Amino acid sequence: MSLDEFGLIQRFFSRHAAGVVLGVGDDAALVAPTPGRQLAISADTLVEGRHFFPGTDPYTIGWKSLAVNLSDMAAMGALPRWFTLCLTLPVADAVWLEGFAAGLFALADAHGVALIGGDTTSGPLAISIQIIGEVEPGLALRRDGAKAGDDIWLSGPVGAAALAVQQRLGKLVLADAELAHCAMRLDQPAPRVALGQALVGMATAAIDISDGLVADLGHIAERSGLGAQICLSLLPSLPIHAARLATPDWLAAQLSGGDDYELCFTAPASAREQLVAIGAAKGWPLARIGSMVDGAGVAVLDAAGRPVSLARSGFNHFS
Amino acid sequence: MSLDEFGLIQRFFSRHAAGVVLGVGDDAALVAPTPGRQLAISADTLVEGRHFFPGTDPYTIGWKSLAVNLSDMAAMGALPRWFTLCLTLPVADAVWLEGFAAGLFALADAHGVALIGGDTTSGPLAISIQIIGEVEPGLALRRDGAKAGDDIWLSGPVGAAALAVQQRLGKLVLADAELAHCAMRLDQPAPRVALGQALVGMATAAIDISDGLVADLGHIAERSGLGAQICLSLLPSLPIHAARLATPDWLAAQLSGGDDYELCFTAPASAREQLVAIGAAKGWPLARIGSMVDGAGVAVLDAAGRPVSLARSGFNHFS
């Protein structure tokens, strides 16, 4: 980057943030953590062509780069506070940067998280964000806390983002309204941060759905030393006309489609009533989709209780 | 990355770290900060072809990726504690990963910092590291604290890394022993973390030399609202036979060569004796090279006090 380019970048990313002792512009940022809290720390990279299509709207890229990191905070029940941004750009294009910054800060402002530092360098387009949140010691929603007999919950329908990818690849055709819904889920996922906070002290384990329901629930099962059973008919409905989709694609999207960023979590049966009440009060479509069992792996059952065979365990849309 | 590749990567990067509540393998890591401290947070990306030559030994890349981040902690006077690693790789090659991890952990272990998370993705080779350190509130070494009349200090000779780059580009020839010294400075810089700690409460401002002495000292000057004057003859000597180098190259390397990761800092005259004593006790070649003055910008003077003209303000070796 030339000095002019650095100036351009500074213009879009230097903002004063409340609660930050020293922000962008020194060797490091300084922040004051809340006394008595633990830090939850996570980092994720998005690479062009791998995590988003070349030519994607920069607003979307900015939004999504932060969204996937906020989603990790949600899955820990952590309150997100600060993030750093490492941006690798082929060229410093003012229009692109303005769009990227608008998407990034729209979501950052909605969640009260502050950009405190990072760097910019020349190279193939990639975005690495590191996020830091706070959580009460001992109360984070880890993957390893599920107990046999716990209910398995999902925060909303999954599969829409994967269907948007399939449409963009020309592999299926959605109606306009359906595509609008699915594209929004893919491009501007809403991280379930408020839900994650609400689950602290109630859920026994949680994960966000980034790689697909079966794969991600599998992580809870494995880390908790248990198996998981979910029932297809209990999955929350997507606003898609299912009859138009081939069954294997439909199943794959719901069970293995990534990028939805809903939360999957476990909770004891004693928490059911409270979860239903919270869902109703907040308008969250929480669905109880199965239970944790002794054993290993994730079993998917149809309405008659028969195992559904999963042709593909992954649904890696860019491969 | 395939699942097999993820397994490979886990093999090299999953290590238990003391002082970490929950490490790699959940949605986020959990750590317990030291009560009463502020957090110093920084992030830097290295991109192949931009920050290191294609084909560079992976040990070197691992070492240097962490070194540049530790250097930011040094420049703040912060004690580095934890870091995340976002690794973008064209292919998951076991030999490459083993070398990279060896270099990374050699330096991490030397400084007692723990790798707590991050991610790995496919794409052009790039490494983003985010580092978190701790510092006493109000005592961080910022860039904006220099006062008129303060001495300007340098922690050691600068320019060797730039000379190694010039040799590798075929632009100059160094003797074998000289090259060995310069290459080590370029490939495995030693972040001045202990010095940074020692300067807390004594230095008024500090920065690490990553972009070149004049450029980086310029940041202290600008942020402190002052000018800086340094004297060429006071710069600590490089172990290079100067007579063999053309004067412009020689000047450019010392004044504008990046990648040395020495610290440049300011301190009141009253701290001179103590700084000399610390340097002697620790074997640090601290050199007093000039002083902060009213005005703006960085002036470089020769032994007779005449301004040296800087043909190039930057020495961007990969451009």
HADDOCK unambig.tbl for C-alpha pairs under 7 A between the chains (distance, minus, plus):
assign (segid A and resid 26 and name CA) (segid B and resid 142 and name CA) 6.60 0.50 0.50
assign (segid A and resid 26 and name CA) (segid B and resid 143 and name CA) 6.22 0.50 0.50
assign (segid A and resid 27 and name CA) (segid B and resid 42 and name CA) 6.99 0.50 0.50
assign (segid A and resid 27 and name CA) (segid B and resid 72 and name CA) 5.17 0.50 0.50
assign (segid A and resid 27 and name CA) (segid B and resid 75 and name CA) 6.42 0.50 0.50
assign (segid A and resid 27 and name CA) (segid B and resid 76 and name CA) 6.53 0.50 0.50
assign (segid A and resid 27 and name CA) (segid B and resid 207 and name CA) 6.69 0.50 0.50
assign (segid A and resid 28 and name CA) (segid B and resid 40 and name CA) 5.68 0.50 0.50
assign (segid A and resid 28 and name CA) (segid B and resid 41 and name CA) 5.13 0.50 0.50
assign (segid A and resid 28 and name CA) (segid B and resid 42 and name CA) 4.61 0.50 0.50
assign (segid A and resid 28 and name CA) (segid B and resid 72 and name CA) 6.33 0.50 0.50
assign (segid A and resid 28 and name CA) (segid B and resid 76 and name CA) 6.81 0.50 0.50
assign (segid A and resid 29 and name CA) (segid B and resid 40 and name CA) 5.43 0.50 0.50
assign (segid A and resid 29 and name CA) (segid B and resid 41 and name CA) 5.09 0.50 0.50
assign (segid A and resid 29 and name CA) (segid B and resid 42 and name CA) 6.39 0.50 0.50
assign (segid A and resid 30 and name CA) (segid B and resid 38 and name CA) 6.49 0.50 0.50
assign (segid A and resid 30 and name CA) (segid B and resid 39 and name CA) 5.50 0.50 0.50
assign (segid A and resid 30 and name CA) (segid B and resid 40 and name CA) 4.65 0.50 0.50
assign (segid A and resid 30 and name CA) (segid B and resid 41 and name CA) 6.43 0.50 0.50
assign (segid A and resid 31 and name CA) (segid B and resid 38 and name CA) 5.71 0.50 0.50
assign (segid A and resid 31 and name CA) (segid B and resid 39 and name CA) 5.26 0.50 0.50
assign (segid A and resid 31 and name CA) (segid B and resid 40 and name CA) 6.73 0.50 0.50
assign (segid A and resid 32 and name CA) (segid B and resid 38 and name CA) 4.76 0.50 0.50
assign (segid A and resid 32 and name CA) (segid B and resid 39 and name CA) 6.24 0.50 0.50
assign (segid A and resid 33 and name CA) (segid B and resid 38 and name CA) 6.59 0.50 0.50
assign (segid A and resid 35 and name CA) (segid B and resid 35 and name CA) 6.49 0.50 0.50
assign (segid A and resid 38 and name CA) (segid B and resid 30 and name CA) 6.51 0.50 0.50
assign (segid A and resid 38 and name CA) (segid B and resid 31 and name CA) 5.74 0.50 0.50
assign (segid A and resid 38 and name CA) (segid B and resid 32 and name CA) 4.77 0.50 0.50
assign (segid A and resid 38 and name CA) (segid B and resid 33 and name CA) 6.61 0.50 0.50
assign (segid A and resid 39 and name CA) (segid B and resid 30 and name CA) 5.50 0.50 0.50
assign (segid A and resid 39 and name CA) (segid B and resid 31 and name CA) 5.28 0.50 0.50
assign (segid A and resid 39 and name CA) (segid B and resid 32 and name CA) 6.25 0.50 0.50
assign (segid A and resid 40 and name CA) (segid B and resid 28 and name CA) 5.69 0.50 0.50
assign (segid A and resid 40 and name CA) (segid B and resid 29 and name CA) 5.44 0.50 0.50
assign (segid A and resid 40 and name CA) (segid B and resid 30 and name CA) 4.65 0.50 0.50
assign (segid A and resid 40 and name CA) (segid B and resid 31 and name CA) 6.73 0.50 0.50
assign (segid A and resid 41 and name CA) (segid B and resid 28 and name CA) 5.15 0.50 0.50
assign (segid A and resid 41 and name CA) (segid B and resid 29 and name CA) 5.11 0.50 0.50
assign (segid A and resid 41 and name CA) (segid B and resid 30 and name CA) 6.43 0.50 0.50
assign (segid A and resid 42 and name CA) (segid B and resid 28 and name CA) 4.62 0.50 0.50
assign (segid A and resid 42 and name CA) (segid B and resid 29 and name CA) 6.39 0.50 0.50
assign (segid A and resid 42 and name CA) (segid B and resid 117 and name CA) 6.34 0.50 0.50
assign (segid A and resid 42 and name CA) (segid B and resid 118 and name CA) 6.20 0.50 0.50
assign (segid A and resid 43 and name CA) (segid B and resid 84 and name CA) 6.69 0.50 0.50
assign (segid A and resid 43 and name CA) (segid B and resid 86 and name CA) 6.91 0.50 0.50
assign (segid A and resid 43 and name CA) (segid B and resid 118 and name CA) 4.75 0.50 0.50
assign (segid A and resid 43 and name CA) (segid B and resid 119 and name CA) 6.68 0.50 0.50
assign (segid A and resid 44 and name CA) (segid B and resid 86 and name CA) 6.64 0.50 0.50
assign (segid A and resid 44 and name CA) (segid B and resid 118 and name CA) 6.21 0.50 0.50
assign (segid A and resid 44 and name CA) (segid B and resid 119 and name CA) 5.78 0.50 0.50
assign (segid A and resid 45 and name CA) (segid B and resid 86 and name CA) 6.43 0.50 0.50
assign (segid A and resid 47 and name CA) (segid B and resid 123 and name CA) 6.79 0.50 0.50
assign (segid A and resid 72 and name CA) (segid B and resid 27 and name CA) 5.17 0.50 0.50
assign (segid A and resid 72 and name CA) (segid B and resid 28 and name CA) 6.32 0.50 0.50
assign (segid A and resid 75 and name CA) (segid B and resid 27 and name CA) 6.42 0.50 0.50
assign (segid A and resid 76 and name CA) (segid B and resid 27 and name CA) 6.52 0.50 0.50
assign (segid A and resid 76 and name CA) (segid B and resid 28 and name CA) 6.80 0.50 0.50
assign (segid A and resid 84 and name CA) (segid B and resid 43 and name CA) 6.67 0.50 0.50
assign (segid A and resid 86 and name CA) (segid B and resid 43 and name CA) 6.88 0.50 0.50
assign (segid A and resid 86 and name CA) (segid B and resid 44 and name CA) 6.64 0.50 0.50
assign (segid A and resid 86 and name CA) (segid B and resid 45 and name CA) 6.44 0.50 0.50
assign (segid A and resid 117 and name CA) (segid B and resid 42 and name CA) 6.31 0.50 0.50
assign (segid A and resid 118 and name CA) (segid B and resid 42 and name CA) 6.16 0.50 0.50
assign (segid A and resid 118 and name CA) (segid B and resid 43 and name CA) 4.72 0.50 0.50
assign (segid A and resid 118 and name CA) (segid B and resid 44 and name CA) 6.23 0.50 0.50
assign (segid A and resid 119 and name CA) (segid B and resid 43 and name CA) 6.65 0.50 0.50
assign (segid A and resid 119 and name CA) (segid B and resid 44 and name CA) 5.78 0.50 0.50
assign (segid A and resid 123 and name CA) (segid B and resid 47 and name CA) 6.78 0.50 0.50
assign (segid A and resid 128 and name CA) (segid B and resid 128 and name CA) 6.83 0.50 0.50
assign (segid A and resid 130 and name CA) (segid B and resid 130 and name CA) 6.75 0.50 0.50
assign (segid A and resid 142 and name CA) (segid B and resid 26 and name CA) 6.60 0.50 0.50
assign (segid A and resid 143 and name CA) (segid B and resid 26 and name CA) 6.22 0.50 0.50
assign (segid A and resid 207 and name CA) (segid B and resid 27 and name CA) 6.69 0.50 0.50
